[in-house]
Amino acid sequence: MAATETERVNQGFLPSPVAIARITKAYGTSGEVAVKLTDYFNEEKPVFIYFDGLPVPFFIDSYTKRGNNGAIVKFSTVNTYKESLSLVGKDIFISADTLDDSQLSEYFSDREKILSNILDATVLDSKGKTIGCITDYLDYPENPCIEIKLADGFRSLLSEGDDDSFAEIPFNDGLILEVDSDTNSIKMDIPQGLIQQRD
């Protein structure tokens, strides 16, 4: 018998996670947070935030839209400013299973178009040293990233689990120095504090 979504989440696995928002700051004294939204946000469904590499479910008590892509959100289990402060900078996810057909088609169409152009590409740092190869494209709100399988001799500084051989790198025009289609490589200005050479 196939596991339910709740059972899969309890086992630490969220099927086909889709980033739908990013928490930008704590807001007020009762646990509210300010978030930046994508078009896929739905306040009526449980959402998930990763802690130590595992998806934790959160239910939304209240939701107030702010501007074109912002909102103030109150989670049922977050009730103090200190608790909300611990969420700042984290991304909010849902399972792709909860998107309707048109949303699902749009999301994966956009994602697959990008991924088809960069999957398995070699990533070089600004000096031309091989850092690793691209294994995934992560469509985080206003901060798209690529997942890289790091080359031997490098490790991720931000890994939440035991495996530090993968790293997430912001993927935007400001960091891309050169794209070479002949060698399927991308030279990037890698931000400090993300990866380092092993001892």
Residue pairs with C-beta under 8 A, 6 or more apart in sequence:
3 11
5 15
5 95
5 97
6 57
8 14
8 15
9 48
9 55
9 57
12 53
12 54
12 55
13 55
14 48
14 55
14 93
14 95
15 95
15 96
15 97
16 95
16 96
16 97
17 48
17 55
17 93
17 94
17 95
17 96
18 40
18 93
18 94
18 95
18 96
18 99
18 107
18 139
19 38
19 91
19 92
19 93
19 138
19 139
19 140
19 141
20 37
20 38
20 40
20 41
20 42
20 47
20 92
20 93
20 94
20 141
21 35
21 36
21 37
21 38
21 41
21 47
21 71
21 73
21 91
21 92
21 141
22 35
22 36
22 89
22 90
22 91
22 92
22 140
22 141
22 142
22 143
23 33
23 34
23 35
23 49
23 87
23 88
23 89
23 90
23 91
23 92
24 33
24 34
24 35
24 36
24 88
24 89
25 33
25 34
25 88
26 32
26 33
26 34
26 81
26 84
26 85
26 87
26 88
27 33
27 34
27 72
27 84
28 72
28 81
29 80
29 81
30 74
30 79
30 80
30 81
31 74
31 75
31 78
31 79
31 80
31 81
31 83
31 84
32 62
32 72
32 73
32 74
32 84
33 72
33 73
33 74
33 75
33 78
33 84
33 87
33 88
34 66
34 70
34 71
34 72
34 73
35 70
35 71
35 72
35 73
35 92
36 69
36 70
36 141
36 142
37 69
37 70
37 71
37 141
38 69
38 139
38 141
39 103
39 106
40 94
40 99
40 103
40 107
41 71
41 92
42 94
42 98
43 60
43 63
43 71
43 73
44 60
45 94
45 98
46 57
46 58
46 59
46 94
47 57
47 58
47 60
47 92
47 93
47 94
48 55
48 56
48 57
48 58
48 92
48 93
48 94
48 95
49 55
49 56
49 58
49 87
49 90
49 91
49 92
49 93
50 56
50 90
50 91
50 93
50 160
51 160
52 160
52 161
53 160
53 161
55 93
58 75
58 76
58 77
58 78
58 92
59 75
59 76
59 77
60 73
60 74
60 75
60 76
61 74
61 75
61 76
62 72
62 73
62 74
63 71
63 72
63 73
63 74
64 71
64 72
64 73
65 71
66 72
69 141
78 84
78 87
91 140
91 141
96 104
96 107
96 108
99 107
107 139
110 139
111 137
111 139
114 137
115 136
115 137
118 134
118 137
118 146
118 186
119 134
119 135
119 136
119 137
120 133
120 134
120 135
120 184
121 133
121 134
121 184
121 185
121 186
122 130
122 132
122 133
122 183
122 184
122 185
122 186
123 130
123 131
123 132
123 133
123 134
123 146
123 148
123 169
123 185
123 186
123 188
124 130
124 131
124 185
124 186
124 187
124 188
125 131
125 187
125 188
125 189
125 190
126 177
126 187
126 188
126 189
126 190
128 187
130 151
131 148
131 150
131 151
131 154
131 188
131 190
131 195
132 148
132 149
132 150
132 151
132 154
132 167
133 148
133 149
133 151
134 146
134 147
134 148
134 186
135 147
135 148
135 149
135 166
136 146
136 147
137 144
137 145
137 146
137 147
137 171
138 144
138 145
138 146
138 147
138 168
143 170
143 172
144 170
144 171
144 172
145 168
145 169
145 170
145 171
146 168
146 169
146 171
147 166
147 167
147 168
148 166
148 167
148 168
148 169
149 165
149 166
150 156
150 165
150 166
150 167
150 195
153 197
153 198
154 167
154 195
154 196
154 197
154 198
155 164
155 165
155 195
155 196
155 197
155 198
156 164
156 165
156 166
156 167
156 168
156 194
156 195
157 164
157 193
157 194
157 195
157 196
158 167
158 168
158 193
158 194
159 166
159 167
167 194
167 195
168 194
169 175
169 188
169 190
169 191
169 194
169 195
170 191
174 189
175 188
175 189
175 190
175 191
176 186
176 187
176 188
177 187
177 188
177 189
178 186
178 187
179 185
179 186
179 187
180 186
180 187
